[in-house]
Structure formats: C-alpha cells, structure tokens
Amino acid sequence: MRLRGLSLVVLVGAALLLAGCSGRTVDFKSADTNQGKQLFVKNCGGCHAMQDAATAGTVGPDLDDAFRAARSKTGGGFDESTFFQITLDQMRLAAPPMPHFDEPPQKLPEDQLVDIAAYVAKVAGKPVQAPQGAGTATGTTSP
C-alpha cells in the first residue's frame, strides 16, 4: 500500500512537470553526482532510505521504492530527467516534515540542490552497481 502511494506521488509530480507546471527547468547534465551523493547522505539520508547511499532513514519515503516502479515500462518508463526535476521540485517545495532546502535555515545553494537531485535521479530505484575492481581477486579459486 505504501509503495502505491509513493508511486502515485512520483507519477503526479511527473504529470505536473509534463504539463509545464514545474516553474524552473534546470540542466542536470553538468551536475556533480559524486558531490550529490555526499550531500544526500549529509542532508537527506537521515530521513530517506536509498541503497546506493547506504542510508536507512524512515521518516521520508524510501527513494528506491518510490522510483523503482516508475522506472519500469509498466510504471511509465520515466527517465532520469523526469526524476531529476521531481526531486529538485520536492526539495524546493517541500511539505512538512521535509525541510525547505530553498530557504533558511536549511537553505542549500542552487548548485548543491542540482547535484543532489541529479544523484538521486541517477541511482534511485536502480540496482546498486559494484565498484569497478570489486569481486574476487585474480588468481584465487574457490574450494
């Protein structure tokens, strides 16, 4: 039931964006997603669970659950740009208990908001990728 509600929030946000109600459109292709991950862990991870960030917050929605269905073909097949804009708008137009990152005292600079939103859009709802070079050491065998 919770997943349905979260999916509905994502889909409604996407519909508003597609209808042109987002207000400000930002290019996210030049965002620093490594910085976005660090900022997410620091500013968002206490409330939101997301596997890639290794956060387990329980106050806000689990972002993997919220975006997984919408990424699927049956859930709409939304792309990263849609998830980016939804995340950015949620940080700007937050409903309690989420802090308003677009105004004091939690205000973050625009480039940091963009970095966080780009990071979330890139990884939320996707399987976590093992770091390159991870796995078994070469030359070892299993018994």
N, C-alpha and C positions, 0 to 999 in steps of 0.2 A: 504494500500500500504506500509506504514511504517513497519507494522508487518511482511509482506512478506520479506522485505529487511533485517530486523533483524534476521528473521528465517534463511534466506539464509546465513548470516554471521556465525551464530551458526553451521549450517549444513556443510558449507565449512570448518570451523575450525575443526569440528569433523571428517570430511573426511581426513583432513591432519593428524590428530592425529592417526586415524586408519591406515593410510598409513605409519606411523612411522616417520613423519616429525617434531615431537614435540621437539626434541633435548634432553630435560631433563625431565625425569619422576620422580615424587616425590610421596611418600606415604602420603596420606592425612588423614588416619585413626586416627593418633595421634594428629591431629591439634586441637587447642583450638577455637571452633566456637563461644564461648561467647566473647573471645578476638577479634575474627574475626569480630563480629558484631560491637563492639566498634570501631575498626579500620576502618571498612567500613563506618560507619556514619561519622567519622572524615575525612577520606581521599577520599571517593568516593561519599558520599551522596549528596554533593553539586552539582554533575553533573548527578548522576544516581538515578532514582526513583526505590524504592523497598519497597513493602508494609511491610514486616516483620521488616525492619529497620526504618520504618516511615520516609523515605526520599522522596523528591519530585523533585529532580534535573531534569532539562530539556535539558542540554547540550548533554549528552550521552544518549544511549538507555535506556528505561525502562527495567530493567533486568527481571521483571516478564513477561512482554510481550515477550521479546526475548527468554526466556527459556520455557514458558508455552507450546507452540506448539511442541517444540522438545521433551518434556517430554511425550506427548501423543503418543499413538500407531500409529496414522495416521501421526504424525510428525517424527517418527523414534524411539520413545520409548527410547531415550538415558538415561543413568543412571548417578548417581552422579559423578562417576569417570571421565566421559567424560566432564561434566560441570565444574568440578574442574580443569581439565587440560586446557580447553578452557579459563577459567577465569585467571588462572595463566599465561598462554601464552600471553593473552591480556595485562596484567599488565607489562610483561617483554618486549613485542614487540609492544608497544602502537603506534597508529597512532594519529597525532595531531587532535584535541586539547587535547587528553588524555595525562597526564604526564607519563613519563617513570619512573616507580617505581623501576626499576632495575639499575638506575644510578642517580647521583646527579643532581639537588639539592633535588629532591623528593624521593630519594632512601630510601627504607624500607628494613630492614633486611629480609633475606630469610624466617625465621620462621613467620614473620608477613605477608608476601605475601601468604604463605601457609595457615595461619589462615583465611585471608580474602577470598581466593579462596574456601576454604572448607566451610566457612559460606555461601557464595553465592551459591555454588553447593547444599548445603543442603536445602535452602529455596526459591531461586528464581523460580518463576513460580508456586509455590505451594500455596494453601490457607493458610492464617495465622491461626495458632492454638491459641486458647485462653489459657492463662496461667492456670496451674493447680490451682484449688481452685476458679477460676473465675466463675461468674454466680450468680444466686440468692442465697441469704442467706438461710440457713436451717431454717425451722420453719415459713417462711413468705408465705403468699398466695397472689394471685392477686385478685382484686375485681371482 
